Every structure is written in C-alpha cells, then in structure tokens.
Amino acid sequence: MYKPMSKKVVAFVLIGSMLGTTIASASEINKDESVYVNLNSEGKVTKETVTNWVHTDEGDLNINDKSSLSNIENIKGDEEPTKDGENLKWNIKGSDLYYKGETNKELPIDVNIKYYLDDKEIKGEDLIGKSGKFKIEMELKNKSSKEVDINGEKRKIYTPIITASVVTLPVGKFKDIKVNSGEIISEGNNNIVAFASVPGLKESLNLKDNKLDLDLEEKLVIEGNVENFELGPVMITATSQMPDLDKLEKSDSLDKVMDALGDLKDASNKLLDGTNLLSSGINEAKGKLDQGKVSFNNNLKEAMSLLSSDQKVKMANKLIEDAYFAKDLDTAKLKEILSLLTDENINEANKLIKDGQGIMEHKGLIESSVNVFKGLANDNNFNKLLNDVSSLKGKYDKIDDTTLKKLETLMNTLNKNNLTSMQSLVRGMISLKGDFTPVDNVIKSGINSAPGGSMEEKGSNFIKGLNANLNKTTSILSNENLNEINGMKNDVSVYGSSYLIMKGIIASDMKNGTSLNESKANINKSIDEVYGSNGAALKNIVNSFSEKDFTQGSIASDVNNISKNGEKFNSLMNDIKGLKGLEPMIKATTSVLSKNGEAEKIAKIYSGLNNEQNKNAINGLAEGLLSLSEKDINELMTLKDSINEIQKDIENNKSNIEAINKMAEGLKGNPDLVEKLNTFSKDLKNSDKLIKDLNKVISQSGDSKDINQIKKLGEQLLSMQQDLKDGEDILRITKSALEENNINRARELVKALPTLEAGVDALAKGSTELNNGMKEFNKEGINKLYDTGEKGKEEVDKLLAAKDELVKMSKEYDTFTGKDEKMNGSVKFIMKTDELKAKEETKESVEEEEKGGFINWIKEVFSKIFG
C-alpha cells in the first residue's frame, strides 16, 4: 500500500547526499582552509585563527595564492611569501605548504547561546556554582544567502552549511536531561548531547509551512536539573562541502521507494552507531587529554620554536654568555658598598648634601666675590687703597677701645644741631624722668627675676633672653614662615570644606536610607584606604558623629563657625603681616645683641647707670652739656670735622679692611690664588645639578626601610651569582646543547616527526567509514527515492531545483579568506566556546594551556574523536 513520502526522510536524504569530500585530480592544487573560532559563553566571536594546507602531487610548490589574513606565518618552514595586497607568491620546496593567520571576517554562521535558571534568563558567568532547574538554548543562524529563481518562484537560498554540535554534561552535576532535538549519549561520567543542523535549509527547500513533521531544527534546547553548575566548552563544527547530486535518477515505483526508505533507516542506524563511536572517541580523547595535562609538557612547542629559529638560538647563546659573565663577575666592591648602606651613613650623606645645597644657595655671592677679587688684583687704585688702608688701620688700631667708643659716640652725636637738640632732650628728659619710672621698674623687675648672682650677671641673662625672643620673632616674620602660615590658612579652609563635604556625604546616605553607622563605616573604610594608620584622628571625628550632628541647624552652625574661624584667621594673618614692618629694626637689634660679650657690656652699662656714683657723673655730664654756649659748640664742630674725615674712610671701607689684608697676604704668598678661585667658582657651578641629584636620590632612599630594600636587593644579586656558580654544570650542559652541531641534530629530529599524529589515521578511517555509509545511503536510498516522483512531481522538481542551487552554492563557497582562482578549495569551521567553571586553576596552569593554543588543542581532540 502506498504511503505519502515523509519530508523528514526527504530532508535527511538530501543532507546525506550533500555530505562528503570533494576529491581533486592529482594534477590540481588543493587549498584546505580550517577556521578555528573562539566564542564567549554567549556565542559571540572573540578570536578567529585560520590554518591553510596547500597541496599538490606535482613536486615543489611555486604558486600564486590569495589571502586576506593578517600576521601570516609559515608553520612548517622558514619560507615567506612575496606579498602584493592580498596576493601572495610562494616558493616552497616540497608539495605541502602549511601556514596560518588571523582575521576578523564575519562568519557565515551566527551562534547565540542563552542560559536560564528556574525559568529566568541569566548570564552564563553568573550561573557558575548555582543549582536548580536549568535550560540552555543554542540557536544557529545562517547569514550566507542569495535570492534565486526556482521554477518561476523567487526564493532565498542559504549556503548549505552542515553543523555538528557537542555539549558535554557531567552526570554528577546534571540530572533529568531533556533535549528538543539531537541525541543524548551516555558515556561514563558524562551525558553528551550531539546536535546536527543545517541552518537555513528549511527556508531553502520551502518546507516551513509543510504539514508533515520535519526534524531540521536550528535551535537546540537542553533542560534539566543541575547541582553546582559548571560547563566545559561547547564544540561546533561546520562545513559547506557537498557532493554533486546530478546523477540522481527518477523512480517510477513508490513501493520501491518505501523499500529504499528501509535501506535509509539501516544506513541511519549505521550513522547512529558512528555517533556512538564519536561519543566514545570524545571521552577517550578527554581521558587522554586529562592524562596529558599531568604527563605532557605544554612548553614543548616553545622549545621547538627555539630550535627552529636561528635568532632565538643566538639569543639563547647570548643569555648563557651573560650568565657566565655574571657568575665570574668580581663582587668585592659590591660587598663593600652593601656594608656601607646603613641608616647612620645615609643620614651623614644627607647632611653633606644639604651642606652642599647651602653653598649652592649662595653660589651667586661666591661668584660675585671671585669676580671682585679678580678685578681688584689688577687695579692700581686697589694697590694705593691697600697701602692707605694698611697705614690707616695701623693708626686706627692704636686707639684703645674706650677712646674708640667715645669717638664713636661723639661722631654720632657731635654736631651743632644735635648738641642743641641734646640740650633740649636733656631738659625734656629731666622733666619727663618721673613719667618713665614705671618702664624702668618693669625692666628692673625682669632683671631681678633673671638667673644670676650679681646685677651685671642678671642683666646679661635678661638681655640674652630678650634677644632669643627677638630672634624667634624674626624667624616667625620670615617670608618662608609667613608663607607656611598662609598655607595653613588655606589648609584650614580646605579642611573646613572637606569636613562639610564629609558631613554632606553622610547626610545624603542617611537621606537615601543608609544608616548612620553604615555610612560612618564606609567613610572610615575610605580613610583607611587613603591614609592608613595616619587617618586615626579623622576616624575619631567620624566616630564622634551622632544623628543630631546632621540636622539642618547643626550643619548650618558648622558652616557659620567655619566661616567665622576663617575670618579670625585672616585677621590674625593681617596682624602678623603688619609686624613685618618691624623686622629691620628687630634684626638690627638682634644683630647687636648677638655679638659676643655684647649682652654683658649692655648689662654692665645698665648696672653702671644705676650706680649712684655713675648717676651723679651722668647728672654732671648733663649739667655740663646744658652749660655749653654756642661758641663752645662751634669749637667742638671744628674738632669733629677733623675726626670725621678719618672716621669716614674707615667706616666706608670697614667691611673690606680684613678682606683686603687677607687678600694682600694671599696675593703675596700665592700668585695663582685668583686662578684657583676662578676654578673653584666653575666647579661649584658645574656641581649644582650633581648635588641636587644626589640629594634627591638620598632623600628618597633615606628611610631605613628603603635602605634595607636596597641592601636586600644587593644581597639577592650576590645570592643569584652564587646560584650560577653552584649550577655551573647546568650552564655548561645548556651551552653544549646550543652548539651548532647539536642544534642541527635537534632540527633533523623535529623534521623526522610525523606531519600528523596517529589520530589523523583514525580520522581518515572514521571518515572512510562515514563516506562509505553515505555512498550506500545515496545509492540505495536517494536514487530509488528520486525515481518515485510521479505524484507531487512539481513539488519534487522544485525540491530538486533548490537542491541544484544548494549544490552550486556549496561549490562556490570553497574559501573563507581567499584563494587563487586556479586552486581547488575547501573550508571548514571549528568553534569552541569559553568554559563556564570556577577559576580554580593556578596562574601557571592557565599560562601553559594558553601556550599550547586553541589550534593545537582542537586538532588533537578532533583527531582522536574521528580516529
């Protein structure tokens, strides 16, 4: 009895007839492209690497090629292509060329993976370690299509790309697994979901609206329960290769078609057996890979690259030479230096550098002095001045101190106007003497309370204390300290603003529902991160806050108080700046009081002034001054003019007298003194940068911790040298291994390794079995099925017309990144998603896996899968 032909059968027959390998004649050049794609857990492309195998059976490869790849690298040899844009010219000794490169070209297949936990969508990374009801949706979309005419009907035909996907679910984690399509294969500790799909085939064959069931799903749905979710990489392979279906013949017997369908079922069973073998291969490959992770050195590839590169061999030899040099290096001086790296020595060096900086600060004065000295050495006026000064100084030195002081006093006061004024002043002082009694009492009280036995000793100590306070006042009024005080004012302003900002942050947190204690904890955490242990005072302020501190009135009070304090600080600064005008007078006073013995002298004078006998003498002097007539004053002025001429020369050259004498002595005893000083000036100038650099280095390393680090580094270098000495045999063996003859032997050994591993043989065997099964599928199923087309002939004709377009598009899609038009091409895609596992691997193991590379890994896995 005739039964309608199932479109599921038709579709699988077409799919089966499409699979296979195009075989080129021996005289042709074949280019096989493998596109290895890294996907993230959602199916988005992160990296595309392409390997190409170009082969001919006719001797050496001197060929034109074409490729859009970047970073092209010859895998099996050192030859490089001649490039002209995407056009390549290869000259290879041998019949096989293997090269790889990178691309970011859009793939013909789009992969989209979604994850659900308890019916809610979740990111894959967030699902790791979770438990519950899970669902994984993986949808494959074909993005390569064109519009064609199918027996008068416009139809979008997609490039036939056959995909196979594998998802491994460990039995210990995944239970109650269900899938909407594909097969679940139980193998050992894993359930493996195998899913085959031809995205876009339904649309190409116009089967979407057919009432019959058609199992050509483009979306895989996996559901079940999971405990502590983890998922290894999802593997997807895709190819556009199909055989020619032109030889299919029509059938005039639908009954025979049903028999053929039985044959198709048997062939399908064989394919299912092959799927089981595929599962076994995957598990076996996984077991071997796990063993390989323990026993196989993933660094072998890097070692091979060292052997194949002359440059790397040269660099390795240079490294060994450097190791020998370091081993034999004399480290005696380094040990001496390390012994000097102590805190005490660094502090002394700091002092020396600071002294040098002090000299450099007066560099201009020194240079000026040298220039003056050089000028005076050749100046005739200087020689005359020298003689005059020497003579004058001799006479001046003969004047005793008492007389000199009297002369100084007279010279400062002895003029007609001053004498007249002094007479008036004495009269005024006499009349005002009583008014100054309180001031005199205060001074006497200070002197009496000062330490010391005699009145002179007490007075001296009082004056020294007064001078010390005046010096402090001068220091406070220095520009540097005023700037620091001004900086403090700015800091106070900033700190006040920061305080308000901090309270504002806490108030905002509290307004947004954060508790006061939680907000204080967040602020304290930030203080710890920024200031560490130095932030204790800030944390005390934060911890002292209570909710009443964040009322509107409290914050307004803070703002008002900070503003008032700023105004007070500004007023204080203005008062301090106002004292700056007294600085010259204070400095002049301290200059006098700081001279050796000056305080004692003043104290002695003060004591003398308060002596009754001296008081009487002063009173008598005052009476004598008051008794001078105008005639007496004029005579005194004549005497004063004579003395003034002498004093004027002395005073004008007072600062140079000692220097002139010393320079004179230096010129007489050392004629080269000027040149030496000139050399000193130049050296001082040239040393400026050195002193600054030394200070910078030492000040940065002045902390004892830094010194210890430097010392430890030196000791570590000495230890490393000792390691080199202890490992001298290893150095010798490594050096011998890198000799040219040994390298050549190693390279010959590498070349002798099989081009493909044993897994390739297994792959060929599995491919042959699959191909034979598909041939049987085509012969016993497709041919008879094709002969049945009387009923629904129009539908079958459209189906076969669409098939013809699919075959044509399959043939046209023979490259991904380009090939020469004279080449036969084939392309396949191998895709791998990121695994979703907790990061338990050590950094070292991750690095080793990356060094092996995705390409090597996938080649090894797939060679074992199909073996």
Secondary structure by P-SEA (a helix, b strand, c coil): ccccccaaaaaaaaaaaabbbbbbcccbbbbbbbbbbbbcccccccbbbbbbbbbbcccccbbbbbbcccccccccccccccccccbbbbbccccbbbbbbcccccccbbbbbbbbccccccccccccccccbbbbbbbbbbcccbbbbcccbbbbbccbbbbbbbbbbbccccccccccbbbbbbcccbbbbbbbbbccccccccccccccccccccbbbbbbbbccccccbbbbbbbccccccccbbbbccaaaaaaaaaaaaaaaaaaaaaaaaaaaaaaaaaaaaaaaacccccaaaaaaaaaacaaaaaaaaaaaaaaaaaaaccaaaaaaaaaaccaaaaaaaaaaaaaaaaaaaaaaaaaaaaaaaaaaaacaaaaaaaaaaaaaaaaaaaccaaaaaaaaaaaacccaaaaaaaaaaaaaaaaacccaaaaaaaaaaaaaacccccaaaaaaaaaaaaaaaaaaaaaaacaaaaaaaaaaaaaaaaaaaaaaaaaaaaaaaaaacccaaaaaaaaaaaaaacccccaaaaaaaaaacccccccaaaaaaaaaaaaaaaaaaaaaaaaaaaaccaaaaaaaaaaaaaccaaaaaaaaaaaaaacaaaaaaaaaaaaaaaaccaaaaaaaaaaaaaaaaaaaaaaaacccaaaaaaaaaaaaaccaaaaaaaaaaaaaaaaaaaaaaaaaaaaaaccaaaaaaaaaaaaaaaaaaaaaaaaaaaaaaaaaaacaaaaaaaaaaaaacccccaaaaaaaaaaaaaaaaaaaaaaccaaaaaaccccaaaaaaaaaaaaaaaaaaaaaacccccccccccbbbbbbbbccccccccccaaaaaaaaaacaaaaaaaaaaaaac
